[in-house]
Amino acid sequence: MAQQLFVPAGSAAADGFDLVVTPESAGWGFSGLRTLTLPPGGERTFATGSDELLVLPLSGAASVRVAGETIELAGRASVFDGVTDFAYVGRDSELTVRSAGGGVVAFPAARAARRLPFRYGPASGVPVELRGAGPCSRQVNNFATPQAFETDKLIACEVLTPGGNWSSYPPHRHDRASEVESELEEVYYYEFRSLAPPGAPVVPGGVGLQQVYGEPGRPIEVLEQVSSGDVVLIPHGWHGPSVASPAFDMYYLNVMAGPAPERAWKICDDPAHGWVRATWEQQQVDPRLPFYRAPGPTNPPA
């Protein structure tokens, strides 16, 4: 395919950002993501243009200023240490992000039609779901899914997978509009945490695997080893599994948007794998989950 679907860490840095994925660079219409490292006392001002976005601390705290109004974000030590609060910034806005202690901030984004108000998303309002069971257990922080937080087009969540588990499984798709499926482009952004004992060698950046595959008439093929800061772009096709090495816990940030007037996240399983869901009824959720106590509502395993 003409699109670069695997984006290694550092290869899409631009204009002071660690990562810049726009609809134009991805070769699609709606979804985007930036990440930014701020030194202690550092700040950055930029315009959203035709995008709506979220200010999501991956590590550290931050403040966000838009049109004279400031929102303080408590943030978190790392993506493996807690659910974070966040801020929403509408299209046609200018924002300034500052971090007194330094940190890393993600900006999940979507091309938007409506301009919604600048506002705060508390960590206490983030539904945390334990999804799957046995070796398919993972934790999902549904901070900006349709039922959790209002946006115009943007859907975003975080998935944390214990080392050795299969996530994003069964393989599923959401690339056409129907009663059971939404048309959504998706960005996967990864981080890893080593489980090695003190003094043991560690693979820099961590190790995971991501698969994407197509069907007759709509070919796509991705099978990549992924590490911290890497990105996989999914314009269409079955995606999954996302596999965490037994030596590392895995985090990924999902960013989705699409053309439908209705903001919905409906998926269709690959029928060759979908039957696996029924086996979860006889299995327990991995006892390593949740990674941390949720400050807000917790959904039952699904």
Order of alpha helices (4+ residues) and beta strands (2+ residues): beta-beta-alpha-beta-beta-beta-beta-beta-beta-beta-beta-beta-beta-beta-beta-beta-beta-beta-beta-beta-beta-beta-beta-beta-beta-alpha-beta
